Amino acid sequence: MCNTQSLNQGLKAIRDKIIEIIQYYDNNKYDLNIFEKEYTSWEGSWNTFTSTLREYQSCESPPEHKIKLGNQLQCVKDKTQVLLK
């Protein structure tokens, strides 16, 4: 079994960094309107990924779980790139 506390700390650290980026650009309402759609899309993919990751906490996940999780992580990466543009 994976260490749940370490997993949660790692996920929180990643999410905190994304929030830092958002806060950097949170100078006015105009900035927020520019990337609100991208952030909402990113947040949805992030929530899906973290939910699945917590569901598959076992270190001995079958290959289909790893593939699903990998695909969801790729989606988060892609949406992060869009958010940062």
C-alpha atoms as a printed R data frame, in Angstrom:
   type eleno elety resid chain resno       x      y       z
1  ATOM     1    CA   MET     A     1   0.000  0.000   0.000
2  ATOM     2    CA   CYS     A     2   1.271  3.486  -0.817
3  ATOM     3    CA   ASN     A     3   1.631  6.061   1.905
4  ATOM     4    CA   THR     A     4  -1.623  8.062   1.793
5  ATOM     5    CA   GLN     A     5  -0.139 10.970   3.715
6  ATOM     6    CA   SER     A     6   2.729 11.318   1.216
7  ATOM     7    CA   LEU     A     7   0.292 11.099  -1.684
8  ATOM     8    CA   ASN     A     8  -1.929 13.823  -0.247
9  ATOM     9    CA   GLN     A     9   1.066 16.065   0.498
10 ATOM    10    CA   GLY     A    10   2.367 15.645  -3.042
11 ATOM    11    CA   LEU     A    11  -1.005 16.413  -4.602
12 ATOM    12    CA   LYS     A    12  -1.441 19.457  -2.364
13 ATOM    13    CA   ALA     A    13   2.012 20.761  -3.333
14 ATOM    14    CA   ILE     A    14   1.198 20.513  -7.044
15 ATOM    15    CA   ARG     A    15  -2.176 22.190  -6.631
16 ATOM    16    CA   ASP     A    16  -0.637 24.938  -4.477
17 ATOM    17    CA   LYS     A    17   1.835 25.763  -7.271
18 ATOM    18    CA   ILE     A    18  -0.985 26.113  -9.782
19 ATOM    19    CA   ILE     A    19  -2.837 28.389  -7.343
20 ATOM    20    CA   GLU     A    20   0.345 30.498  -7.031
21 ATOM    21    CA   ILE     A    21   0.345 30.951 -10.798
22 ATOM    22    CA   ILE     A    22  -3.307 31.987 -10.738
23 ATOM    23    CA   GLN     A    23  -2.682 34.446  -7.896
24 ATOM    24    CA   TYR     A    24   0.244 35.966  -9.808
25 ATOM    25    CA   TYR     A    25  -2.101 36.874 -12.645
26 ATOM    26    CA   ASP     A    26  -4.983 37.790 -10.342
27 ATOM    27    CA   ASN     A    27  -4.332 41.499 -10.660
28 ATOM    28    CA   ASN     A    28  -7.760 42.441 -11.863
29 ATOM    29    CA   LYS     A    29 -11.052 41.032 -13.096
30 ATOM    30    CA   TYR     A    30  -9.915 41.314 -16.713
31 ATOM    31    CA   ASP     A    31  -7.020 38.898 -16.130
32 ATOM    32    CA   LEU     A    32  -9.310 36.371 -14.480
33 ATOM    33    CA   ASN     A    33 -11.777 36.529 -17.360
34 ATOM    34    CA   ILE     A    34  -8.993 35.807 -19.827
35 ATOM    35    CA   PHE     A    35  -8.148 32.386 -18.452
36 ATOM    36    CA   GLU     A    36 -11.262 31.408 -16.490
37 ATOM    37    CA   LYS     A    37 -12.318 28.856 -19.132
38 ATOM    38    CA   GLU     A    38  -8.846 27.283 -19.219
39 ATOM    39    CA   TYR     A    39  -8.624 27.170 -15.430
40 ATOM    40    CA   THR     A    40 -12.059 25.565 -15.114
41 ATOM    41    CA   SER     A    41 -11.051 22.961 -17.687
42 ATOM    42    CA   TRP     A    42  -7.748 22.327 -15.884
43 ATOM    43    CA   GLU     A    43  -9.492 22.042 -12.526
44 ATOM    44    CA   GLY     A    44 -11.895 19.432 -13.893
45 ATOM    45    CA   SER     A    45  -9.059 17.296 -15.250
46 ATOM    46    CA   TRP     A    46  -7.116 17.732 -11.999
47 ATOM    47    CA   ASN     A    47 -10.088 16.629  -9.896
48 ATOM    48    CA   THR     A    48 -10.636 13.583 -12.116
49 ATOM    49    CA   PHE     A    49  -6.950 12.634 -11.900
50 ATOM    50    CA   THR     A    50  -6.698 13.029  -8.124
51 ATOM    51    CA   SER     A    51  -9.952 11.161  -7.564
52 ATOM    52    CA   THR     A    52  -8.720  8.220  -9.636
53 ATOM    53    CA   LEU     A    53  -5.305  8.340  -7.981
54 ATOM    54    CA   ARG     A    54  -6.859  8.088  -4.541
55 ATOM    55    CA   GLU     A    55  -9.102  5.287  -5.754
56 ATOM    56    CA   TYR     A    56  -6.049  3.348  -6.973
57 ATOM    57    CA   GLN     A    57  -3.841  3.969  -3.917
58 ATOM    58    CA   SER     A    58  -2.564  0.413  -3.958
59 ATOM    59    CA   CYS     A    59   0.981  0.217  -5.300
60 ATOM    60    CA   GLU     A    60   0.018 -3.059  -6.987
61 ATOM    61    CA   SER     A    61  -2.453 -1.628  -9.478
62 ATOM    62    CA   PRO     A    62  -3.346 -3.731 -12.506
63 ATOM    63    CA   PRO     A    63  -2.119 -2.468 -15.900
64 ATOM    64    CA   GLU     A    64  -5.515 -1.084 -16.927
65 ATOM    65    CA   HIS     A    65  -5.565  1.147 -13.827
66 ATOM    66    CA   LYS     A    66  -2.083  2.440 -14.637
67 ATOM    67    CA   ILE     A    67  -3.106  3.166 -18.230
68 ATOM    68    CA   LYS     A    68  -6.247  5.038 -17.121
69 ATOM    69    CA   LEU     A    69  -4.274  7.031 -14.565
70 ATOM    70    CA   GLY     A    70  -1.555  7.787 -17.122
71 ATOM    71    CA   ASN     A    71  -4.127  9.052 -19.611
72 ATOM    72    CA   GLN     A    72  -5.685 11.282 -16.964
73 ATOM    73    CA   LEU     A    73  -2.271 12.634 -15.967
74 ATOM    74    CA   GLN     A    74  -1.535 13.418 -19.613
75 ATOM    75    CA   CYS     A    75  -4.820 15.319 -19.767
76 ATOM    76    CA   VAL     A    76  -3.753 17.369 -16.713
77 ATOM    77    CA   LYS     A    77  -0.377 18.077 -18.356
78 ATOM    78    CA   ASP     A    78  -2.028 19.164 -21.606
79 ATOM    79    CA   LYS     A    79  -4.496 21.433 -19.824
80 ATOM    80    CA   THR     A    80  -1.669 22.869 -17.700
81 ATOM    81    CA   GLN     A    81   0.165 23.835 -20.898
82 ATOM    82    CA   VAL     A    82  -2.992 25.531 -22.210
83 ATOM    83    CA   LEU     A    83  -3.498 27.338 -18.894
84 ATOM    84    CA   LEU     A    84   0.065 28.638 -18.871
85 ATOM    85    CA   LYS     A    85  -0.071 30.027 -22.440
